[in-house]
Amino acid sequence: MSDTISDGKDEERLAACFNCKKSKLKCVRSDRSATCTRCTQRQLQCAAPQFHVGRHKGVKNKHSGLEKAVLQIEQALRRSQPGTEQIQDAEQATELRYLLDRSRELLGTENGHQRQFSGANGSHRECSVTSPRHTSTSRGTPSSQVESRENGTPSREIDKDQLDLDDAENPLQLLARTSELLSSIRPPANSHGGYRIPAKSLSVRNLPVKNDDDGDLRKFFGRFQPRLDVGEDLDPVGLGLLSVAEAEALFLYFYEKLAHTRWGIDPVIHTVDFVRSRSPFLFTSIAAASALFLPSMESMYRRLSNHRKKIAGLVMAKRYKSVEIVLAFMVNIPWISAGEHWADDETSTYMSMALSIALDLSLNKIILPSSMESPFSRDSVAMSDRISARKALAVDGFGEVDPDSVLGRRLLRRRERTWLSLFVLERGVCLARGRNPVLPMSPLIENCDRWHMCDLADRWDGSIVSVAVLRRDLAKLITNLRVTCDSYANGVVEPTVVDRLKNEITMFFDRWYQTWPLQIGDREQLSLPPYVEILASHTRLSMYSSVINHSTAPVAARHFFRSAGLSSALNVLRVAVQGEGQLRSMPNNTAIMISFAACFALRVSTVADGRGSSLAPSIRGLISETIDVLERIGSAPVQRKGLSCLFAGQLREILKLASRSAEVTRSLPEPNGDEPEATVVFPGMNATQLATHHGPVQMHMPATTLPPDYLLFSTMSNDQLDEAINNTDVGLDAAWEDFQFQHASELDWMDWSTFA
């Protein structure tokens, strides 16, 4: 009895022949005969798949591999209409249809079946595809689905995931992916009637069909592979530039002394051996960065610096691509040497290369399944914004690593950390240089608030996220402030506008300061790390400079922006002076931020001179202290020669000019013989210009009314700075003719020629 039941189950598992399947009749084969009963009676050739083509028990999707890709492309072509974004023109659709038909033919040949169709007289003939628009039946597809496709209506049983077309947003990548699938299948050598490319497709591509070109096409449209910058001629250890022991000491110094200002490197993953095997560019960059700050490493720094420049040129020329190369460019940007002109450094070049490689590696995409607690899922993230964990590892050359293992999770997290660090760095470069940001906003950045709360988190992951959140939301804040100013032109009273502006700014920064000192700073004193603090202070100053001269802002709002902007500028200088010990590795960006704050405060001090305010000498005193800090940081050790030294030298000249101009202004006699009056002086105005200047920036205040008290700003807190500014008249209601801050892209304060 049991044998009978077993035989019955085996018969049920046999696949129906193509004739019975087409007629939707039960295919009965007694004693496991090769010919079914119906075909025997009708004297038809009986052919059936060697496997059961129905849904496997417990399997949700009916298709996999090439068959699933074929079905996906079918659905995409069917849904494509004129004006849609999936298939952008008829040529792409024709090309995909040609590849689709060929894939069906090769898929049928792979399974060992010839597609046969019955004529009216019961005869059989082989059908060859003659047009790219011809729709043929794919073997292994249930007849119900075939008929639904022929009728132009998707089957209700098709799973939703099958309707998603991978890479649909990128036609070139879709074509490469389809070609990759086809290249894995080889038609039999004895097959007759070769597949001919349609004439229309030939006219479009205008390429001869030759066997010699197949290899080049497969190479061009092949699978993406990481291109590592490795080789005996690139390894600094193999070239004798340093030993392994020296490299380990330099790496240790980097993680202990420099990692707090250059984020993105994971000390657990990026060991000496790992980095050396993956990227000599990153290996040399980390070693050179450490040697730059060690007094006894001057000669080694020169050797490593020259080798680093050589590898950087090769990476850009040969288009090497890997996550470690992106990190290498990021490691070099903070301490890149100055060129012959302030606009000649390679910061922009390195940033563009890092961004381009990062996008090619899909670092901006969400990795699913996610290794952290996050709101990301297949349903909440578009296919164009996500990448599978296994594919991400394969792109990096770690296809054999399990994504769920500790190593796999760390490798995936290193991709996310690199993208977040690149976002923070790019936004900082744009803020410091007054440029519009280029790096696109991604779902990871928009939802990174808790990314650092992970069992695999690095020490500085919290700092990365804190600044990323601040700079991510800054654009929204500036937009809201401008909209609030615009409401004044629509009839809202001035006091209401000012109150709204103050509340908007206060809530934004209070929310940030209430969150991050508890997570990444000193919880007892509620203080941030010095580097994060100075970045946050400059972000606030950048916000005020973006709206300080907004065209629709009422007068009271502009006064508020100037007062708050001055407080932010002085706070940047104060943090630099107080945190000198922890800013020895100050990046170039930070030096530019501090110089910008000094220029902002210096212009305000010239206004304060005309009002007889004690803030003028106090402001210049704080600027002088900051200049000394910049010089000390940029000149030690000898090989440093930091950009901050150049900024300090120029700021010192500007400060001397401003002080002399203030003295000349107070001593100029009036034509009527009255007491001399103080005139507002801006950096860049010499004595001759002062004597002939009669613009609206003149203030008629006796010079003898200057108060004698002096404020030491470097010892104050931020609240004390605000109180000192608010309680002292510094002439913030004066007309600032040359203080033209409107948009970040128009911030040309680094054009030092205007100060000479």
Long-range contacts (C-beta under 8 A, 24 or more apart in sequence): 13-52, 14-48, 14-52, 15-48, 15-49, 15-50, 15-51, 15-52, 15-53, 15-54, 16-48, 17-46, 17-47, 17-48, 18-47, 18-48, 18-113, 18-116, 19-44, 19-46, 19-118, 21-142, 21-143, 22-118, 22-143, 24-143, 42-122, 44-118, 44-122, 45-116, 45-124, 47-113, 47-114, 47-116, 49-111, 49-113, 49-139, 49-140, 50-111, 50-112, 51-140, 53-139, 53-140, 53-141, 53-142, 54-142, 60-159, 61-159, 61-161, 61-162, 62-142, 62-145, 62-157, 62-158, 62-159, 63-140, 63-141, 63-162, 66-103, 66-107, 66-181, 66-184, 66-185, 67-107, 67-138, 67-140, 67-141, 68-162, 69-103, 69-177, 69-178, 69-181, 70-100, 70-103, 70-104, 70-107, 70-138, 71-138, 71-141, 71-158, 71-162, 72-162, 72-163, 72-164, 72-165, 72-166, 73-99, 73-100, 73-165, 73-178, 74-100, 74-149, 75-154, 75-158, 75-162, 75-163, 75-165, 76-165, 76-168, 78-149, 78-152, 78-154, 85-169, 86-165, 86-168, 87-171, 88-171, 91-204, 92-171, 92-175, 94-132, 94-198, 94-200, 94-201, 94-204, 95-175, 95-201, 95-204, 96-174, 96-175, 96-178, 97-132, 97-133, 98-132, 98-197, 98-198, 98-201, 99-175, 99-178, 99-179, 99-182, 100-178, 101-129, 101-132, 101-134, 101-136, 102-129, 102-182, 102-195, 103-178, 103-181, 103-182, 103-185, 104-129, 104-136, 104-137, 104-138, 105-129, 105-136, 105-195, 106-182, 106-185, 106-187, 107-138, 107-139, 107-140, 107-185, 108-138, 108-139, 109-187, 109-188, 109-191, 110-185, 111-139, 111-140, 113-139, 115-139, 128-193, 129-195, 131-198, 132-198, 132-200, 132-201, 161-378, 164-383, 165-383, 166-383, 168-383, 168-384, 169-383, 169-384, 170-384, 175-221, 176-221, 176-222, 179-217, 179-218, 179-221, 180-221, 180-222, 180-223, 183-218, 183-221, 183-222, 224-360, 224-395, 225-397, 226-321, 226-322, 226-361, 226-395, 226-396, 226-397, 227-318, 227-319, 227-320, 227-321, 227-322, 228-278, 228-279, 228-320, 228-322, 228-397, 229-279, 229-280, 229-281, 229-311, 229-314, 229-315, 229-318, 229-320, 229-322, 229-325, 230-277, 230-278, 230-279, 230-280, 231-280, 234-280, 234-281, 234-311, 234-314, 235-276, 235-280, 235-283, 236-280, 236-283, 236-284, 236-287, 236-304, 236-307, 237-276, 239-307, 241-284, 241-300, 241-303, 241-304, 241-307, 242-287, 242-300, 242-303, 242-304, 244-272, 246-287, 246-300, 247-272, 247-276, 247-283, 247-287, 248-272, 250-286, 250-287, 250-290, 250-291, 251-275, 251-286, 251-287, 251-290, 253-290, 253-293, 253-294, 254-286, 254-289, 254-290, 257-290, 257-293, 257-584, 257-585, 258-289, 258-290, 258-293, 258-585, 259-459, 259-460, 260-460, 260-463, 260-529, 260-531, 260-582, 260-585, 261-334, 261-531, 261-583, 261-585, 261-586, 261-587, 261-590, 262-289, 262-330, 262-331, 262-334, 262-585, 262-587, 263-417, 263-421, 263-424, 263-460, 263-463, 263-464, 264-327, 264-330, 264-331, 264-417, 264-418, 264-421, 264-422, 264-464, 265-327, 265-331, 266-410, 266-413, 266-414, 266-417, 266-458, 267-458, 268-410, 268-458, 269-410, 269-411, 269-414, 270-324, 270-327, 270-414, 275-324, 278-322, 278-324, 279-322, 279-324, 279-325, 279-327, 279-328, 280-311, 281-308, 281-311, 281-312, 281-315, 281-320, 281-324, 281-325, 281-328, 282-324, 282-325, 282-327, 282-328, 282-331, 284-308, 284-311, 285-328, 285-331, 285-332, 286-331, 289-331, 289-332, 289-335, 291-639, 292-335, 292-639, 292-640, 293-584, 293-585, 293-637, 293-640, 294-637, 295-636, 295-637, 295-638, 297-639, 298-637, 298-638, 298-639, 301-639, 302-639, 308-332, 312-350, 315-353, 316-349, 316-353, 321-357, 321-360, 321-361, 322-357, 322-361, 322-396, 322-397, 323-361, 323-363, 323-396, 323-414, 323-415, 323-418, 325-357, 326-354, 326-357, 326-358, 326-361, 326-363, 326-418, 326-422, 327-418, 329-353, 329-354, 329-357, 330-354, 330-418, 330-421, 330-422, 330-425, 333-425, 333-429, 333-587, 333-588, 333-589, 334-585, 334-587, 334-588, 334-589, 335-585, 335-587, 335-588, 335-642, 336-588, 337-641, 337-643, 338-641, 338-643, 338-646, 342-646, 342-750, 342-752, 345-588, 345-643, 347-429, 347-433, 347-588, 348-429, 351-425, 351-426, 351-429, 352-438, 354-422, 355-422, 355-426, 355-438, 355-439, 358-418, 358-419, 358-422, 361-395, 361-396, 361-415, 362-387, 362-392, 362-395, 363-415, 363-416, 363-418, 363-419, 363-422, 364-419, 364-440, 364-442, 364-444, 365-392, 365-442, 366-442, 366-443, 366-444, 367-392, 367-412, 367-415, 367-416, 369-403, 371-403, 371-409, 371-412, 371-413, 371-454, 371-456, 372-413, 372-450, 372-451, 372-453, 372-454, 373-450, 373-453, 374-447, 374-450, 374-451, 375-447, 376-443, 376-447, 381-443, 385-442, 385-443, 406-456, 409-456, 410-456, 413-454, 413-456, 416-444, 416-451, 417-458, 417-461, 417-464, 419-444, 419-445, 420-444, 420-445, 420-448, 420-451, 420-464, 420-465, 420-468, 421-464, 423-468, 423-471, 423-472, 424-464, 424-467, 424-468, 424-471, 425-589, 427-471, 428-471, 428-535, 428-589, 429-589, 430-744, 431-471, 431-538, 431-539, 431-542, 431-593, 431-744, 432-589, 432-592, 432-593, 432-596, 433-592, 433-750, 434-744, 434-745, 434-746, 434-747, 434-748, 434-749, 434-750, 435-744, 435-745, 436-744, 436-745, 441-472, 445-472, 446-472, 448-472, 452-519, 452-520, 462-516, 462-519, 462-520, 463-520, 463-529, 463-531, 463-532, 466-512, 466-515, 466-516, 466-519, 466-520, 466-528, 466-532, 467-532, 467-535, 467-536, 469-512, 470-512, 470-535, 470-536, 470-539, 471-539, 473-508, 474-539, 474-542, 474-543, 477-504, 477-505, 477-508, 477-543, 478-543, 478-546, 478-547, 480-504, 481-505, 481-543, 481-547, 481-550, 482-547, 482-550, 482-552, 485-547, 485-550, 485-552, 485-553, 485-554, 485-557, 486-552, 488-552, 488-553, 488-554, 488-557, 489-552, 494-554, 494-555, 494-556, 494-557, 495-556, 497-553, 497-554, 497-556, 497-557, 498-554, 498-556, 498-557, 498-560, 501-557, 501-560, 502-560, 505-543, 505-564, 509-540, 512-536, 529-582, 530-575, 530-578, 530-579, 530-582, 530-583, 531-579, 531-582, 531-583, 531-590, 533-575, 533-579, 534-572, 534-575, 534-576, 534-579, 534-583, 534-590, 534-593, 534-594, 535-590, 535-593, 537-568, 537-571, 537-572, 537-575, 537-597, 538-568, 538-572, 538-593, 538-596, 538-597, 540-568, 540-571, 541-565, 541-568, 541-569, 541-572, 541-596, 541-597, 541-600, 542-744, 544-568, 545-600, 545-741, 545-744, 545-747, 546-741, 546-742, 546-743, 546-744, 548-739, 548-741, 549-739, 549-740, 549-741, 549-742, 550-742, 551-742, 555-733, 559-732, 559-733, 562-604, 562-732, 562-736, 563-725, 563-726, 563-730, 563-732, 565-600, 566-600, 566-601, 566-604, 566-725, 566-730, 566-732, 567-718, 567-721, 567-722, 567-725, 568-597, 569-597, 569-598, 569-600, 569-601, 569-604, 570-597, 570-601, 570-619, 570-622, 570-713, 570-721, 570-725, 571-718, 571-721, 572-597, 573-597, 573-598, 573-601, 573-622, 573-623, 573-625, 573-626, 573-713, 573-714, 574-622, 574-713, 574-714, 574-716, 574-718, 574-721, 576-626, 576-629, 576-630, 577-622, 577-625, 577-626, 577-629, 577-714, 578-714, 580-629, 580-632, 580-633, 583-629, 583-633, 584-633, 584-636, 586-633, 586-634, 586-642, 586-644, 588-642, 588-643, 588-644, 591-630, 591-634, 591-642, 591-643, 591-644, 591-647, 592-643, 592-647, 592-750, 594-626, 594-630, 594-644, 594-647, 595-630, 595-647, 595-650, 595-651, 596-749, 596-750, 598-623, 598-626, 598-627, 598-651, 599-651, 599-654, 599-683, 599-749, 599-755, 602-654, 602-655, 602-658, 602-683, 603-682, 603-683, 603-736, 603-739, 604-730, 604-731, 604-732, 605-658, 606-658, 606-661, 606-662, 606-680, 606-681, 606-682, 606-683, 607-680, 607-730, 607-731, 607-732, 607-734, 607-736, 608-728, 608-730, 608-731, 609-662, 609-665, 609-666, 609-678, 609-680, 609-681, 610-665, 610-678, 610-679, 610-680, 610-681, 610-698, 610-699, 610-701, 610-731, 610-734, 611-678, 611-699, 611-701, 611-729, 611-730, 611-731, 612-678, 612-701, 612-702, 612-703, 612-705, 612-706, 612-707, 613-706, 613-707, 613-728, 613-729, 613-730, 613-731, 614-706, 614-707, 614-708, 614-709, 614-710, 614-711, 614-728, 615-711, 615-724, 615-725, 615-728, 615-730, 616-662, 616-706, 616-730, 617-710, 618-710, 618-711, 618-712, 618-713, 619-713, 620-655, 620-658, 620-659, 621-710, 621-712, 621-713, 622-713, 622-714, 623-651, 623-655, 624-655, 625-714, 626-651, 627-651, 627-652, 627-655, 650-752, 650-755, 654-683, 654-755, 657-683, 657-684, 657-686, 657-755, 658-683, 660-687, 661-685, 661-686, 661-687, 661-690, 664-690, 665-690, 666-703, 667-703, 675-702, 675-703, 675-704, 676-702, 676-703, 677-701, 677-702, 677-703, 678-702, 678-703, 680-731, 680-734, 682-738, 683-755, 684-738, 684-754, 684-755, 684-756, 695-735, 695-737, 696-735, 696-737, 697-734, 697-735, 697-736, 697-737, 699-731, 699-734
